[in-house]
Amino acid sequence: MNWNDIFAILTTGWAGGVIIFILWLFLAFFLKRKTLKRLQVYTQKTKMKIDDIILDVLNLPLNLLIVFIGLSFMQKIMPLEGEFNAYLNYTTKIVLIMAVMFLLDQIIKVLLIEFSQKSAFRHLSQSAIQGVVRGIIFMLGLLIVMDSFGVNITPLVTSLGIGSLAIALALQPTLSNLFSGLSVSLDRSVEVGDLIQLENGEKGYVMDIGWRASRVRLRSDNVIVIPNTKLVDSIVTNYETPEASMKIYIRCGVHYESDLDQVEKTVMEEVRKAEQELDTVDKTFNSWFRYEQFADSSINFCIIMRSRNFQGHFTLTHEMIKRIHSRFKTEGIVIPYPLTTLDIQPKHEELLREIAGKVAS
């Protein structure tokens, strides 16, 4: 037996199919490893995220694809007939379908995780949507496999369509909350950590935007659960947008006999001191003073300042009231009590004196 005969034995028949399959696996896995390493070095230099995502999920689908190609080589080399050839053909098709399914599943999974890191809608993106998409992918894969085996899938597809419609009608409230939460997340009108005021006047911090409902922690530390549809349909004030800082209005009044120029100068001196000393003041804003009206007992004015956040406006208002009150006492500026003047006609004066005299006696 010469080398030609040995080579013919090793490259044909059962032995040839197995040897070619093993050699192919060894060579393909070696090349895959080297190629992925080179591609990883290249993708790390780019600014795009999509190439890193695709590269991270290629490992398992490529392994299945390599096995599929190896089985195809075996099928052509090995002397299979009848049922064995059909079984191997079915096996290669199943492996190819699984490779495509896993590739799609992994890409969508990584994209959803990437999306959830930038979104408040974490639980939905990582669980509900991922589960639904994964179910659809594997259901389509199963239908393709059944069709490959010659199974008539038309009645099954029809049944699935009718069943899906029935399920959608039954889960209409849940689906409404699901898509409402998704719209809030994509719109970014409300995000986790934002301080919001609900339509009923309650204020609180958004703790979580889930697939069915959102949770808001009130300032009393109680947590309320709001269905996402209610959150979408309500008028919500978000104190974090477009920025966290907010204007505050501090109103007061002084006596009509006051020197208004002195009042303004005194108040603005306290405002400038507060801007330098208090951390809650937004120092980029130019605070100002304005007289507003001639009231019944006083001339009213307003100070407009800006705090760095919603919580800071309580401290800032508190401090400014104390400072202005103390400074007015020092400067002799009067904050008058409400006064009511009675205009009594002369013909009634005598009657009132008689009544007063009787009461005194």
C-alpha positions as CSV (number, residue, x, y, z in Angstrom):
1,M,0.0,0.0,0.0
2,N,1.5,3.3,-1.1
3,W,0.9,6.9,0.1
4,N,-1.7,7.5,-2.6
5,D,-3.8,4.6,-1.3
6,I,-3.5,5.8,2.3
7,F,-4.4,9.4,1.3
8,A,-7.4,8.1,-0.7
9,I,-8.6,6.1,2.4
10,L,-8.1,9.1,4.7
11,T,-10.0,11.5,2.4
12,T,-12.9,9.3,1.4
13,G,-15.6,7.3,3.1
14,W,-16.4,7.3,6.8
15,A,-12.8,7.8,8.0
16,G,-12.2,10.6,5.5
17,G,-15.4,12.4,6.6
18,V,-14.5,12.3,10.3
19,I,-10.9,13.3,9.6
20,I,-11.9,16.2,7.4
21,F,-14.5,17.3,10.0
22,I,-11.9,17.3,12.9
23,L,-9.3,19.1,10.8
24,W,-11.8,21.7,9.7
25,L,-12.9,22.3,13.3
26,F,-9.3,22.7,14.4
27,L,-8.4,25.1,11.6
28,A,-11.6,27.1,11.7
29,F,-11.5,27.6,15.5
30,F,-7.9,28.7,15.3
31,L,-8.6,31.2,12.5
32,K,-11.7,32.5,14.3
33,R,-9.7,33.1,17.5
34,K,-7.0,35.0,15.7
35,T,-9.4,37.0,13.6
36,L,-11.6,38.1,16.6
37,K,-8.5,39.2,18.5
38,R,-7.4,41.4,15.5
39,L,-10.9,42.8,15.1
40,Q,-11.1,43.5,18.8
41,V,-8.0,45.6,18.7
42,Y,-9.4,47.5,15.7
43,T,-12.9,48.1,17.3
44,Q,-11.3,49.5,20.4
45,K,-9.9,52.3,18.4
46,T,-13.2,53.4,16.8
47,K,-15.8,55.6,18.5
48,M,-18.7,53.6,17.3
49,K,-20.4,51.2,19.8
50,I,-22.2,49.0,17.3
51,D,-19.0,47.2,16.1
52,D,-18.0,46.4,19.7
53,I,-21.5,45.1,20.4
54,I,-21.5,42.8,17.3
55,L,-18.0,41.5,18.0
56,D,-19.0,40.6,21.6
57,V,-21.9,38.4,20.5
58,L,-20.3,36.6,17.5
59,N,-18.6,33.8,19.5
60,L,-21.5,31.4,19.9
61,P,-23.1,31.9,16.5
62,L,-19.7,31.5,14.8
63,N,-19.1,28.3,16.7
64,L,-22.5,26.9,15.4
65,L,-21.7,28.1,11.9
66,I,-18.3,26.4,11.9
67,V,-20.0,23.1,13.0
68,F,-22.6,23.6,10.2
69,I,-19.9,23.9,7.6
70,G,-18.1,20.9,9.0
71,L,-21.2,18.8,8.9
72,S,-21.8,19.9,5.3
73,F,-18.3,18.7,4.4
74,M,-19.0,15.3,6.1
75,Q,-22.3,15.0,4.2
76,K,-20.5,15.3,0.9
77,I,-17.5,13.0,1.7
78,M,-19.2,10.2,3.8
79,P,-21.1,7.6,1.8
80,L,-24.4,8.2,3.4
81,E,-27.6,7.0,1.8
82,G,-31.3,7.1,2.6
83,E,-32.2,7.9,6.2
84,F,-28.7,8.7,7.4
85,N,-28.2,11.3,4.7
86,A,-31.6,12.9,5.4
87,Y,-30.9,13.0,9.2
88,L,-27.6,14.7,8.6
89,N,-29.2,17.1,6.2
90,Y,-31.8,18.0,8.9
91,T,-29.1,18.4,11.5
92,T,-27.1,20.8,9.4
93,K,-30.2,22.9,8.8
94,I,-31.1,23.0,12.5
95,V,-27.5,24.0,13.4
96,L,-27.7,26.9,10.8
97,I,-31.0,28.1,12.1
98,M,-29.8,28.0,15.7
99,A,-26.7,30.0,14.7
100,V,-28.9,32.7,13.2
101,M,-31.3,32.7,16.2
102,F,-28.5,33.0,18.7
103,L,-26.9,35.8,16.7
104,L,-30.1,37.8,16.6
105,D,-30.9,37.0,20.3
106,Q,-27.4,38.1,21.5
107,I,-27.3,41.3,19.4
108,I,-30.8,42.4,20.7
109,K,-29.9,41.5,24.3
110,V,-26.7,43.6,24.2
111,L,-28.5,46.5,22.5
112,L,-31.2,46.4,25.2
113,I,-28.6,46.4,28.0
114,E,-26.8,49.3,26.3
115,F,-30.1,51.2,26.0
116,S,-31.1,50.5,29.6
117,Q,-27.9,52.0,30.9
118,K,-28.9,55.3,29.4
119,S,-32.6,55.1,30.3
120,A,-34.7,55.0,33.4
121,F,-36.8,52.2,31.9
122,R,-34.4,49.5,33.1
123,H,-36.7,46.8,34.2
124,L,-38.6,46.9,31.0
125,S,-35.6,47.0,28.7
126,Q,-33.8,44.2,30.5
127,S,-36.7,41.8,31.2
128,A,-40.0,42.3,29.5
129,I,-38.9,43.5,26.1
130,Q,-36.0,41.1,26.0
131,G,-38.3,38.2,27.0
132,V,-40.9,39.1,24.3
133,V,-38.2,39.5,21.6
134,R,-36.5,36.3,22.6
135,G,-39.8,34.4,22.5
136,I,-40.6,35.8,19.0
137,I,-37.1,34.8,17.7
138,F,-37.2,31.3,19.0
139,M,-40.8,30.8,17.9
140,L,-39.9,31.8,14.3
141,G,-36.9,29.5,14.5
142,L,-39.1,26.6,15.7
143,L,-41.5,27.2,12.8
144,I,-38.7,27.2,10.3
145,V,-37.3,24.0,11.7
146,M,-40.8,22.4,11.5
147,D,-41.1,23.6,7.9
148,S,-37.8,22.0,7.1
149,F,-39.0,18.7,8.4
150,G,-42.0,18.9,6.1
151,V,-44.6,19.9,8.7
152,N,-47.4,22.1,7.4
153,I,-47.2,25.2,9.6
154,T,-50.0,27.1,8.0
155,P,-52.7,26.0,10.5
156,L,-50.3,26.6,13.4
157,V,-49.5,30.2,12.2
158,T,-53.2,30.9,11.9
159,S,-53.8,29.6,15.4
160,L,-51.0,31.6,16.7
161,G,-52.4,34.8,15.1
162,I,-55.9,34.2,16.6
163,G,-54.3,33.3,20.0
164,S,-52.2,36.4,19.9
165,L,-55.2,38.6,19.2
166,A,-57.1,37.1,22.1
167,I,-54.1,37.5,24.5
168,A,-53.7,41.1,23.4
169,L,-57.3,41.9,24.1
170,A,-57.1,40.2,27.5
171,L,-53.9,42.1,28.4
172,Q,-55.0,45.4,27.0
173,P,-54.5,47.3,30.4
174,T,-51.1,45.7,30.9
175,L,-50.0,46.5,27.4
176,S,-51.2,50.1,27.7
177,N,-49.1,50.5,30.8
178,L,-46.2,48.8,29.1
179,F,-46.2,51.2,26.1
180,S,-47.0,54.2,28.3
181,G,-43.9,53.5,30.3
182,L,-41.8,53.0,27.2
183,S,-43.0,56.3,25.8
184,V,-42.1,58.1,29.0
185,S,-38.7,56.6,28.9
186,L,-38.0,57.4,25.3
187,D,-39.5,60.9,25.6
188,R,-37.3,61.5,28.7
189,S,-39.9,63.8,30.2
190,V,-39.6,62.0,33.5
191,E,-36.5,60.1,34.6
192,V,-35.4,58.2,37.7
193,G,-34.2,60.7,40.4
194,D,-36.3,63.6,39.1
195,L,-38.4,65.7,41.6
196,I,-41.9,65.9,40.2
197,Q,-45.2,67.4,41.3
198,L,-48.3,65.3,40.5
199,E,-51.6,66.7,39.4
200,N,-53.0,66.4,42.9
201,G,-50.2,68.5,44.3
202,E,-48.1,65.7,45.8
203,K,-44.3,66.2,45.3
204,G,-41.8,63.4,45.3
205,Y,-38.7,61.8,43.7
206,V,-39.1,59.2,40.9
207,M,-37.6,55.9,42.2
208,D,-38.4,53.6,39.3
209,I,-40.2,53.5,36.0
210,G,-41.2,49.9,35.6
211,W,-43.0,47.9,32.9
212,R,-46.4,48.3,34.6
213,A,-46.2,51.2,37.0
214,S,-43.8,53.9,38.4
215,R,-42.9,54.5,42.0
216,V,-42.6,58.0,43.5
217,R,-41.1,58.6,47.0
218,L,-42.9,61.5,48.6
219,R,-41.3,64.0,50.9
220,S,-42.9,62.2,53.8
221,D,-40.9,59.1,52.7
222,N,-44.1,57.3,51.7
223,V,-44.0,55.6,48.3
224,I,-46.9,55.8,45.9
225,V,-47.3,53.5,42.9
226,I,-48.7,55.2,39.7
227,P,-49.8,53.2,36.7
228,N,-47.9,54.3,33.7
229,T,-51.1,55.3,31.8
230,K,-52.0,57.6,34.6
231,L,-48.5,59.1,34.6
232,V,-48.8,59.8,30.9
233,D,-52.3,61.3,31.0
234,S,-51.6,63.5,34.1
235,I,-50.1,67.0,34.2
236,V,-46.8,66.6,35.9
237,T,-44.4,69.4,36.9
238,N,-40.7,68.3,36.7
239,Y,-38.5,70.4,38.8
240,E,-35.4,69.0,37.2
241,T,-36.0,70.1,33.7
242,P,-34.8,72.0,31.8
243,E,-32.4,72.6,34.8
244,A,-32.4,71.9,38.5
245,S,-32.1,75.6,39.6
246,M,-35.3,77.6,40.2
247,K,-36.3,81.1,40.9
248,I,-37.8,82.1,44.3
249,Y,-39.9,85.1,45.1
250,I,-39.7,86.6,48.6
251,R,-42.3,89.3,49.2
252,C,-42.6,91.8,52.0
253,G,-44.0,95.3,52.8
254,V,-42.8,98.4,54.4
255,H,-44.5,101.4,56.0
256,Y,-45.7,104.2,53.8
257,E,-43.4,106.7,55.6
258,S,-40.3,104.6,54.8
259,D,-37.5,105.9,52.6
260,L,-37.9,103.6,49.6
261,D,-34.4,104.1,48.3
262,Q,-33.0,103.1,51.7
263,V,-35.2,100.0,51.8
264,E,-34.0,98.9,48.4
265,K,-30.4,99.5,49.2
266,T,-30.7,97.7,52.6
267,V,-32.4,94.7,51.1
268,M,-29.9,94.4,48.2
269,E,-27.0,94.5,50.6
270,E,-28.4,91.5,52.4
271,V,-29.0,89.8,49.1
272,R,-25.4,90.2,48.0
273,K,-24.2,89.0,51.3
274,A,-26.4,85.9,51.0
275,E,-25.0,85.2,47.5
276,Q,-21.5,85.2,48.9
277,E,-22.2,83.2,52.0
278,L,-24.9,80.6,51.2
279,D,-24.2,77.5,49.1
280,T,-27.9,77.2,48.1
281,V,-27.8,80.4,46.0
282,D,-27.2,80.0,42.2
283,K,-24.4,82.6,41.8
284,T,-24.8,82.7,38.1
285,F,-28.1,84.5,38.4
286,N,-28.3,88.3,38.9
287,S,-30.8,88.7,41.8
288,W,-33.0,91.8,41.7
289,F,-35.5,93.9,43.7
290,R,-38.8,95.4,42.6
291,Y,-41.6,97.3,44.3
292,E,-44.9,95.7,43.4
293,Q,-48.0,97.6,44.7
294,F,-49.5,100.1,47.1
295,A,-51.3,97.8,49.5
296,D,-53.8,98.7,52.2
297,S,-51.2,99.0,55.0
298,S,-47.8,98.9,53.2
299,I,-45.8,99.3,50.0
300,N,-45.0,95.8,48.9
301,F,-41.8,94.7,47.2
302,C,-40.5,91.4,45.9
303,I,-37.0,89.9,45.8
304,I,-36.2,87.5,42.9
305,M,-33.3,85.1,43.6
306,R,-32.5,81.6,42.3
307,S,-31.6,78.5,44.3
308,R,-29.4,75.7,42.9
309,N,-32.2,73.2,43.3
310,F,-35.8,72.7,44.6
311,Q,-34.7,71.7,48.1
312,G,-32.4,74.7,48.4
313,H,-35.2,77.2,47.9
314,F,-36.5,76.3,51.4
315,T,-33.2,77.2,53.1
316,L,-32.7,80.3,51.0
317,T,-36.2,81.7,51.8
318,H,-35.7,80.9,55.4
319,E,-32.4,82.7,55.6
320,M,-33.5,85.7,53.7
321,I,-36.5,86.3,55.8
322,K,-34.4,86.2,59.0
323,R,-31.7,88.5,57.5
324,I,-34.1,91.1,56.2
325,H,-36.2,91.1,59.4
326,S,-33.0,91.6,61.5
327,R,-31.6,94.3,59.2
328,F,-34.9,96.2,59.2
329,K,-34.9,96.3,63.0
330,T,-31.4,97.7,62.9
331,E,-32.1,100.3,60.3
332,G,-35.5,101.3,61.9
333,I,-37.5,100.2,58.8
334,V,-41.0,99.3,59.9
335,I,-42.9,96.3,58.5
336,P,-46.5,97.5,59.4
337,Y,-49.3,95.4,60.8
338,P,-52.5,95.4,58.8
339,L,-54.5,98.5,59.7
340,T,-58.2,99.3,59.3
341,T,-59.5,102.9,59.4
342,L,-63.2,103.6,60.2
343,D,-64.7,106.6,58.6
344,I,-67.6,107.7,61.0
345,Q,-70.0,110.4,59.9
346,P,-70.5,113.4,62.3
347,K,-74.2,112.6,62.9
348,H,-73.2,109.2,64.4
349,E,-70.5,110.4,66.7
350,E,-72.9,111.4,69.5
351,L,-74.6,108.1,69.4
352,L,-71.3,106.2,69.6
353,R,-70.2,108.3,72.6
354,E,-73.4,107.5,74.5
355,I,-73.0,103.8,73.8
356,A,-69.3,103.9,74.9
357,G,-70.3,105.7,78.1
358,K,-72.9,103.2,79.0
359,V,-70.5,100.3,78.4
360,A,-67.8,102.0,80.5
361,S,-70.3,102.6,83.4
